[in-house]
Amino acid sequence: MIRAGQMYRYYLRETVVGDGRRPARTPLRAAQEQAGVPVGRWMGRGLAVLGLAPGEEVTEAQLRNLFGERGRHPYADRIEADRLAQSDSPKKAFKAGALGRRVTVTGVDFVFRPQPTIYLLWAFGDEETRQVIEAAHERAIERVLEWIEDEVAVIRYGKNGIYRVRPPGGLVAARFRHYEARSGRPLLHDHLLLSVKGQRLDGKWGSIHTTALHENTVAASALYNELVASEVCEALRLATEPRIVTPGRRPVMEIAGVPHELIRWTARRSDQIAACLAELEHAYVTAVDDDGEPLFLPVVSERARAKLNQIAARKTRPSKRKTRPLALLRKEWKESAIRTSKVAADVINSLLEHARAAAAAIRARVGAVVDIALAAVDVAATVFAMNEGGHFHRRHLLAEARRHLALVLRGRRRDPGLDDQVVAAVISTHCLDITEPKTVRALEAGYRLYTARWDLADLPARSRPPTPAPDPDRQPPADPGEPAALRPPGQDAGEWDIPRIPLQYDRAVLAGAAVREKLATIAAVRGRAYDVVAYQQAAMPEQLLAPKPADPEHDDQEEETGRGEAIDMTALRALRKSRTDVEALDLTADRLRRIQEAATKMVNDSRARADRHTTQADADAVRPDDQQAHRPPQPGPHRCREAGH
């Protein structure tokens, strides 16, 4: 939140100059030049009514009026002076420069940053690569802002805000670019200062409902991640792959071919937080009162871990570094990576070529198939399992649908509205509306409450580790940032066996596997053979794909509809042993058995249905809407860059 007063002054003192420290009495433009960061730029469809243009430079006076003076017109000083010159009273002149009522919260700060592998290519690539990635980054931000304007932002008015309307003229935002993290490592990111002021149809100015913005932050983040990856991949001929950052959590889509060691090189700050977090967790589960009774829970829940993570981030937060020009930063980053990342210099110098080679292998083996019915199953199972009580809203489904599309398309562009089609299929096929409307707001589509139609009671329950007895030899440290007293021999900080409640995403993976077993019944009823194996392969890291058998005598034969096993168990075991890209898949023996049985069953059913319905499928020219198989259009010189979204 950006509040008039001290918070606004913080943004004007540091955020607008690349997170450096703006010298006192230094003009904004001069401070930005000294810091080596570009000037801020205006964005949004609401600029025209304020006399501004997209891409226009953001001045200090405009920022002060819009964000620091409780929501005044960017040119309020000029408007007020003109009114005074026309003999208006000071009160009337001041009111003329206002945008409706004065507010305390004047804006919301959105931070957009691409995936680490993207800004590594940006940091180590040549000038053309840098410009392509920055352009893709900017286009993704623009499209997310358009989505917020069209689907999220609302102005409330009337008693208790009973009336809600979209700002028809759009919104206004100031964008500021930063190049590095507090650790000094590369981190391309933009701060988007979104004004809460919007104009209604009657011309009056109101305030955007900030709660609606915060509720849709995850969906906006998923959309940005999907867009920036597809823009970069299509422009540079790359592909994405799922990688696990934290065991038990969902995979992150990264650019294939960029070594993990380079990501670790950028993660100095993450390592510091993780080490401190381990100390805090140990202190949490072993803390006792004067009577020897535990002070807290004997296990670390997800909620407790999130709070401890915030504490660890604050405790390890370094002071801000002096900003430097981008050209100097890029030179230092490359030299540092060659010295300390354990990645060969030739790989760093030719990182784009390595990524393109990996992309070619992925695109040759993984087809771009989005079956809306299959996507609906995965999205419904994941959202149902990950939300407390199995209750969720449409925005939860939308965020998961966007993550799912990014997973299966591997960096390819998709048609606009495909995420909404998946959500519609989920709601119509797998959801029950359990809304109990007590207010007008509850009747709105975005606030209806859903749960799943099917029961996942047969899934393994989230096990809780047994309550451990306090160990006098493992007392919490006086300062969690310091080494613990009497640490067991041979163990470093963070190596204690800390009992944690399993993360919800683990259960969501099992939920998806269990629900997909129902596809045999769905397919039999609807008379269509789903290409389940192709769809599974699109959602797996390429290292796990079962290779096609080498049979040169039958190269000219068409591939059978029911291909072999979707998971290469030999590759999986090797990967788990080497603990590389798919380390965090963390598939237990029980989960492997379940997934393997489900995959085998679906393959056999798919083969049988394919044989039974081949003639019928060829004759049918139109499929039902909720069973469309979407294949994204192939890029080519005739396609404009907006074609994907």
Disulfide bonds with the S-S distance in Angstrom:
none
